Amino acid sequence: MRILIKLEEFLMLLLGVYLFSLLDYSWWWFAGLILAPDIGMLGYLMGDKAGAMGYNLFHHKGLAIAIYFIGVYLSLPLLQLIGVILFSHASLDRVLGYGLKYNKGFKYTHLGEIGRTNE
């Protein structure tokens, strides 16, 4: 099952790359911004609950999709870019085994505990 989830997330990452290619931005924007959503981890400086909330906000695919479609509807490429980056980053994280966080701590995710084999 874990391989199937990673394959699905990888295909979503490719979708994000494709959607980015439709925007009028140079590829260095994608490379430069792909890790930007990890700024949400700064919440962990204020504790596990705040960290999980901040991390999950920047890694929620539903929010990313909503931002992208608002950008499409309003013809605002910057919002489309933000949505694509958030979506692509969340997919990349999940390919690497990092999921949405529980309040117990950074290593407790909806994909299982980071650092343990969850076959």
DRENRODREN-882699 format. One record per residue: chain; x, y, z of N, C-alpha, C, O in turn; residue in one letter; residue number from 1. Coordinates in Angstrom, 3 decimals, padded with zeros to 6 digits. Example, Ala and Ser with C-alpha at 12.3 -4.5 7.8 and 13.67 -1.06 7.14 Angstrom:
2
{A,{013.190,-005.690,007.800},{012.300,-004.500,007.800},{013.200,-003.300,007.800},{014.236,-003.319,008.465},A,1}
{A,{012.850,-002.250,007.080},{013.670,-001.060,007.140},{012.900,000.030,007.870},{013.409,001.138,008.039},S,2}
***
This chain:
119
{A,{000.815,-001.192,000.000},{000.000,000.000,000.000},{000.862,001.262,000.000},{000.536,002.240,-000.673},M,1}
{A,{001.947,001.240,000.744},{002.822,002.409,000.835},{003.375,002.800,-000.528},{003.465,003.987,-000.845},R,2}
{A,{003.744,001.819,-001.330},{004.269,002.096,-002.671},{003.181,002.711,-003.547},{003.449,003.624,-004.327},I,3}
{A,{001.964,002.211,-003.416},{000.851,002.743,-004.187},{000.588,004.211,-003.828},{000.343,005.031,-004.713},L,4}
{A,{000.639,004.539,-002.551},{000.443,005.925,-002.109},{001.552,006.813,-002.650},{001.286,007.915,-003.130},I,5}
{A,{002.792,006.346,-002.580},{003.907,007.141,-003.092},{003.803,007.344,-004.604},{004.132,008.418,-005.108},K,6}
{A,{003.350,006.324,-005.326},{003.162,006.451,-006.772},{002.075,007.485,-007.073},{002.237,008.325,-007.958},L,7}
{A,{000.978,007.418,-006.336},{-000.100,008.384,-006.523},{000.399,009.806,-006.261},{000.093,010.719,-007.029},E,8}
{A,{001.153,009.998,-005.201},{001.689,011.317,-004.869},{002.692,011.785,-005.917},{002.736,012.971,-006.244},E,9}
{A,{003.494,010.869,-006.444},{004.450,011.234,-007.489},{003.713,011.717,-008.739},{004.134,012.682,-009.378},F,10}
{A,{002.618,011.048,-009.083},{001.829,011.477,-010.235},{001.194,012.846,-009.990},{001.060,013.643,-010.919},L,11}
{A,{000.803,013.119,-008.746},{000.275,014.458,-008.425},{001.384,015.511,-008.512},{001.138,016.645,-008.920},M,12}
{A,{002.594,015.131,-008.129},{003.724,016.041,-008.285},{003.926,016.361,-009.771},{004.163,017.514,-010.130},L,13}
{A,{003.832,015.354,-010.623},{003.949,015.589,-012.070},{002.824,016.495,-012.574},{003.047,017.324,-013.457},L,14}
{A,{001.625,016.346,-012.024},{000.520,017.241,-012.377},{000.869,018.677,-012.000},{000.615,019.606,-012.767},L,15}
{A,{001.448,018.853,-010.824},{001.867,020.190,-010.397},{002.915,020.781,-011.329},{002.868,021.969,-011.651},G,16}
{A,{003.853,019.960,-011.759},{004.884,020.418,-012.700},{004.230,020.817,-014.028},{004.593,021.828,-014.630},V,17}
{A,{003.265,020.012,-014.474},{002.559,020.336,-015.715},{001.797,021.653,-015.576},{001.869,022.507,-016.461},Y,18}
{A,{001.068,021.823,-014.472},{000.320,023.062,-014.268},{001.262,024.259,-014.208},{000.931,025.336,-014.703},L,19}
{A,{002.427,024.075,-013.606},{003.416,025.155,-013.585},{003.855,025.498,-015.005},{004.037,026.670,-015.334},F,20}
{A,{004.024,024.480,-015.843},{004.483,024.727,-017.217},{003.479,025.562,-018.011},{003.849,026.169,-019.016},S,21}
{A,{002.222,025.604,-017.582},{001.209,026.405,-018.259},{001.278,027.880,-017.859},{000.707,028.743,-018.525},L,22}
{A,{001.981,028.151,-016.769},{002.121,029.528,-016.293},{003.278,030.207,-017.009},{004.161,029.545,-017.554},L,23}
{A,{003.264,031.509,-017.002},{004.306,032.281,-017.692},{005.425,032.681,-016.729},{005.760,033.858,-016.593},D,24}
{A,{005.991,031.673,-016.068},{007.108,031.896,-015.140},{008.287,031.048,-015.595},{008.107,029.961,-016.143},Y,25}
{A,{009.482,031.548,-015.367},{010.686,030.765,-015.660},{010.772,029.589,-014.699},{010.265,029.641,-013.579},S,26}
{A,{011.418,028.540,-015.157},{011.531,027.334,-014.334},{012.306,027.569,-013.053},{012.119,026.827,-012.089},W,27}
{A,{013.162,028.563,-013.007},{013.915,028.795,-011.768},{012.963,029.201,-010.640},{013.296,029.011,-009.470},W,28}
{A,{011.776,029.759,-010.962},{010.785,030.064,-009.930},{010.312,028.790,-009.248},{010.176,028.748,-008.025},W,29}
{A,{010.064,027.762,-010.031},{009.625,026.493,-009.461},{010.711,025.923,-008.552},{010.448,025.531,-007.415},F,30}
{A,{011.939,025.885,-009.080},{013.054,025.342,-008.302},{013.309,026.167,-007.040},{013.619,025.618,-005.983},A,31}
{A,{013.177,027.473,-007.160},{013.445,028.344,-006.024},{012.367,028.334,-004.960},{012.642,028.608,-003.792},G,32}
{A,{011.135,028.019,-005.356},{010.023,028.093,-004.413},{009.530,026.744,-003.894},{008.721,026.702,-002.968},L,33}
{A,{009.999,025.651,-004.471},{009.444,024.340,-004.134},{009.579,024.007,-002.642},{008.754,023.265,-002.109},I,34}
{A,{010.567,024.522,-001.979},{010.739,024.246,-000.548},{010.161,025.340,000.348},{010.178,025.206,001.572},L,35}
{A,{009.648,026.424,-000.247},{009.127,027.557,000.526},{008.018,027.163,001.515},{007.990,027.710,002.618},A,36}
{A,{007.105,026.242,001.174},{006.054,025.904,002.142},{006.571,025.326,003.461},{005.824,025.262,004.437},P,37}
{A,{007.811,024.914,003.502},{008.357,024.402,004.761},{008.503,025.492,005.817},{008.849,025.207,006.964},D,38}
{A,{008.240,026.737,005.433},{008.228,027.813,006.421},{007.181,027.534,007.500},{007.275,028.049,008.614},I,39}
{A,{006.199,026.727,007.165},{005.178,026.338,008.134},{005.737,025.599,009.339},{005.092,025.539,010.386},G,40}
{A,{006.936,025.035,009.198},{007.558,024.322,010.316},{007.992,025.256,011.437},{008.249,024.807,012.554},M,41}
{A,{008.077,026.559,011.146},{008.492,027.508,012.183},{007.537,027.501,013.372},{007.919,027.892,014.475},L,42}
{A,{006.311,027.064,013.160},{005.358,026.961,014.255},{005.838,026.047,015.357},{005.432,026.202,016.509},G,43}
{A,{006.699,025.092,015.025},{007.219,024.175,016.046},{008.076,024.895,017.083},{008.352,024.344,018.148},Y,44}
{A,{008.496,026.119,016.781},{009.219,026.909,017.782},{008.299,027.286,018.939},{008.767,027.611,020.031},L,45}
{A,{006.979,027.239,018.695},{006.001,027.577,019.730},{005.313,026.340,020.299},{004.337,026.459,021.039},M,46}
{A,{005.812,025.157,019.960},{005.245,023.928,020.503},{004.651,023.038,019.426},{004.498,023.434,018.270},G,47}
{A,{004.322,021.820,019.843},{003.837,020.808,018.907},{002.490,021.166,018.270},{002.291,020.955,017.074},D,48}
{A,{001.574,021.705,019.067},{000.249,022.029,018.521},{000.340,023.145,017.487},{-000.214,023.024,016.395},K,49}
{A,{001.027,024.218,017.819},{001.200,025.331,016.876},{001.996,024.874,015.656},{001.715,025.292,014.532},A,50}
{A,{002.980,024.023,015.878},{003.780,023.507,014.769},{002.956,022.683,013.807},{003.070,022.833,012.590},G,51}
{A,{002.120,021.807,014.358},{001.270,020.979,013.508},{000.291,021.845,012.725},{000.051,021.600,011.543},A,52}
{A,{-000.275,022.860,013.381},{-001.221,023.745,012.692},{-000.531,024.502,011.557},{-001.061,024.575,010.448},M,53}
{A,{000.636,025.061,011.829},{001.368,025.803,010.803},{001.804,024.915,009.653},{001.645,025.268,008.484},G,54}
{A,{002.357,023.759,009.996},{002.806,022.823,008.975},{001.633,022.382,008.104},{001.725,022.402,006.877},Y,55}
{A,{000.539,021.988,008.737},{-000.616,021.475,007.996},{-001.257,022.547,007.119},{-001.773,022.238,006.045},N,56}
{A,{-001.228,023.791,007.561},{-001.767,024.881,006.758},{-001.018,024.994,005.426},{-001.636,025.153,004.373},L,57}
{A,{000.297,024.910,005.477},{001.116,025.055,004.279},{001.237,023.766,003.470},{001.832,023.769,002.393},F,58}
{A,{000.684,022.671,003.970},{000.799,021.384,003.284},{-000.565,020.751,002.984},{-000.649,019.561,002.680},H,59}
{A,{-001.611,021.542,003.070},{-002.970,021.042,002.828},{-003.294,021.189,001.346},{-003.350,022.303,000.826},H,60}
{A,{-003.505,020.079,000.677},{-003.748,020.117,-000.762},{-005.062,020.793,-001.122},{-005.160,021.441,-002.164},K,61}
{A,{-006.073,020.649,-000.271},{-007.345,021.313,-000.535},{-007.180,022.821,-000.595},{-007.740,023.476,-001.475},G,62}
{A,{-006.414,023.375,000.336},{-006.138,024.804,000.337},{-005.354,025.199,-000.910},{-005.638,026.224,-001.530},L,63}
{A,{-004.368,024.384,-001.274},{-003.561,024.657,-002.464},{-004.430,024.698,-003.723},{-004.280,025.584,-004.564},A,64}
{A,{-005.327,023.738,-003.839},{-006.214,023.670,-005.007},{-007.154,024.877,-005.018},{-007.395,025.467,-006.071},I,65}
{A,{-007.678,025.240,-003.864},{-008.573,026.401,-003.779},{-007.847,027.677,-004.205},{-008.394,028.477,-004.964},A,66}
{A,{-006.625,027.870,-003.725},{-005.847,029.056,-004.101},{-005.601,029.065,-005.605},{-005.735,030.102,-006.254},I,67}
{A,{-005.240,027.909,-006.156},{-004.996,027.825,-007.597},{-006.250,028.213,-008.387},{-006.171,029.020,-009.313},Y,68}
{A,{-007.402,027.643,-008.028},{-008.625,027.921,-008.784},{-009.128,029.355,-008.585},{-009.725,029.929,-009.496},F,69}
{A,{-008.896,029.930,-007.420},{-009.221,031.353,-007.233},{-008.357,032.179,-008.185},{-008.827,033.140,-008.794},I,70}
{A,{-007.083,031.788,-008.303},{-006.191,032.467,-009.244},{-006.652,032.319,-010.687},{-006.563,033.267,-011.468},G,71}
{A,{-007.139,031.148,-011.043},{-007.674,030.935,-012.396},{-008.909,031.804,-012.602},{-009.019,032.500,-013.611},V,72}
{A,{-009.836,031.767,-011.649},{-011.093,032.508,-011.757},{-010.850,034.015,-011.867},{-011.495,034.701,-012.660},Y,73}
{A,{-009.912,034.518,-011.060},{-009.625,035.952,-011.047},{-008.544,036.350,-012.045},{-008.181,037.523,-012.130},L,74}
{A,{-008.028,035.382,-012.801},{-006.935,035.618,-013.759},{-005.730,036.265,-013.071},{-005.170,037.249,-013.554},S,75}
{A,{-005.351,035.688,-011.942},{-004.192,036.161,-011.183},{-003.114,035.076,-011.177},{-003.158,034.154,-010.363},L,76}
{A,{-002.146,035.191,-012.088},{-001.098,034.169,-012.178},{-000.323,033.954,-010.875},{000.137,032.844,-010.606},P,77}
{A,{-000.175,035.008,-010.067},{000.554,034.850,-008.804},{-000.172,033.871,-007.878},{000.472,033.034,-007.245},L,78}
{A,{-001.496,033.963,-007.791},{-002.251,033.010,-006.966},{-002.162,031.604,-007.556},{-002.081,030.622,-006.818},L,79}
{A,{-002.176,031.510,-008.874},{-002.022,030.205,-009.514},{-000.659,029.614,-009.161},{-000.548,028.426,-008.857},Q,80}
{A,{000.368,030.448,-009.204},{001.719,029.999,-008.847},{001.760,029.512,-007.406},{002.316,028.450,-007.127},L,81}
{A,{001.186,030.270,-006.498},{001.179,029.882,-005.085},{000.475,028.541,-004.913},{000.971,027.665,-004.205},I,82}
{A,{-000.675,028.378,-005.553},{-001.411,027.121,-005.468},{-000.625,025.947,-006.009},{-000.602,024.876,-005.402},G,83}
{A,{000.022,026.143,-007.155},{000.816,025.065,-007.769},{001.999,024.692,-006.884},{002.298,023.511,-006.712},V,84}
{A,{002.666,025.683,-006.328},{003.823,025.408,-005.467},{003.374,024.668,-004.211},{004.002,023.683,-003.825},I,85}
{A,{002.298,025.123,-003.567},{001.805,024.437,-002.367},{001.418,022.999,-002.679},{001.764,022.084,-001.931},L,86}
{A,{000.697,022.795,-003.788},{000.258,021.458,-004.184},{001.452,020.559,-004.503},{001.526,019.424,-004.034},F,87}
{A,{002.381,021.073,-005.299},{003.550,020.281,-005.696},{004.416,019.933,-004.495},{004.903,018.809,-004.375},S,88}
{A,{004.605,020.900,-003.612},{005.429,020.650,-002.430},{004.796,019.586,-001.535},{005.484,018.691,-001.044},H,89}
{A,{003.480,019.691,-001.326},{002.803,018.699,-000.485},{002.940,017.304,-001.094},{003.148,016.331,-000.370},A,90}
{A,{002.825,017.201,-002.405},{002.989,015.898,-003.071},{004.419,015.384,-002.920},{004.629,014.204,-002.642},S,91}
{A,{005.398,016.265,-003.103},{006.793,015.866,-002.938},{007.048,015.377,-001.515},{007.691,014.347,-001.315},L,92}
{A,{006.551,016.107,-000.543},{006.715,015.689,000.853},{006.140,014.296,001.086},{006.752,013.475,001.768},D,93}
{A,{004.984,014.035,000.530},{004.337,012.743,000.752},{005.050,011.621,000.012},{005.051,010.480,000.472},R,94}
{A,{005.654,011.931,-001.122},{006.497,010.934,-001.792},{007.658,010.552,-000.872},{008.073,009.393,-000.828},V,95}
{A,{008.170,011.530,-000.147},{009.301,011.312,000.756},{008.879,010.774,002.121},{009.727,010.514,002.975},L,96}
{A,{007.564,010.606,002.333},{007.084,010.013,003.578},{006.651,010.995,004.644},{006.344,010.592,005.767},G,97}
{A,{006.620,012.281,004.315},{006.191,013.295,005.280},{004.730,013.622,005.036},{004.366,014.099,003.961},Y,98}
{A,{003.899,013.368,006.027},{002.475,013.633,005.885},{002.033,014.781,006.762},{002.847,015.441,007.408},G,99}
{A,{000.739,015.010,006.778},{000.174,016.017,007.669},{000.436,015.604,009.115},{000.420,014.419,009.445},L,100}
{A,{000.673,016.577,009.955},{001.139,016.303,011.321},{000.006,016.227,012.346},{-001.001,016.930,012.260},K,101}
{A,{000.221,015.341,013.317},{-000.626,015.283,014.507},{-000.015,016.197,015.566},{001.160,016.556,015.481},Y,102}
{A,{-000.805,016.566,016.548},{-000.345,017.471,017.606},{000.712,016.860,018.524},{001.314,017.582,019.319},N,103}
{A,{000.951,015.564,018.439},{001.900,014.888,019.340},{003.354,015.248,019.049},{004.200,015.115,019.933},K,104}
{A,{003.664,015.695,017.846},{005.032,016.022,017.490},{005.262,015.857,015.998},{004.440,015.276,015.289},G,105}
{A,{006.382,016.373,015.536},{006.689,016.414,014.111},{006.691,015.039,013.460},{006.271,014.896,012.311},F,106}
{A,{007.156,014.036,014.178},{007.314,012.721,013.552},{006.013,011.928,013.443},{006.005,010.847,012.854},K,107}
{A,{004.913,012.441,013.999},{003.636,011.734,013.954},{002.764,012.309,012.840},{002.249,013.421,012.950},Y,108}
{A,{002.605,011.527,011.757},{001.901,012.012,010.581},{000.749,011.084,010.191},{000.627,009.971,010.702},T,109}
{A,{-000.079,011.561,009.291},{-001.194,010.738,008.808},{-000.700,009.569,007.958},{-001.472,008.659,007.655},H,110}
{A,{000.556,009.583,007.575},{001.148,008.472,006.820},{001.872,007.487,007.732},{002.410,006.482,007.267},L,111}
{A,{001.883,007.777,009.021},{002.599,006.935,009.973},{003.717,007.715,010.615},{003.952,008.878,010.288},G,112}
{A,{004.395,007.071,011.522},{005.479,007.737,012.250},{006.709,007.828,011.365},{007.126,006.835,010.767},E,113}
{A,{007.289,009.015,011.281},{008.504,009.219,010.489},{009.650,008.491,011.171},{009.821,008.603,012.384},I,114}
{A,{010.421,007.761,010.418},{011.546,007.044,010.957},{011.275,005.568,011.210},{012.200,004.809,011.502},G,115}
{A,{010.033,005.160,011.103},{009.662,003.760,011.263},{009.206,003.221,009.921},{008.679,003.961,009.091},R,116}
{A,{009.407,001.957,009.718},{008.901,001.335,008.496},{007.436,001.025,008.716},{007.080,000.354,009.685},T,117}
{A,{006.595,001.498,007.841},{005.141,001.310,007.966},{004.625,000.520,006.779},{003.784,001.009,006.025},N,118}
{A,{005.108,-000.664,006.610},{004.701,-001.495,005.460},{003.350,-002.099,005.681},{002.850,-002.824,004.821},E,119}
***
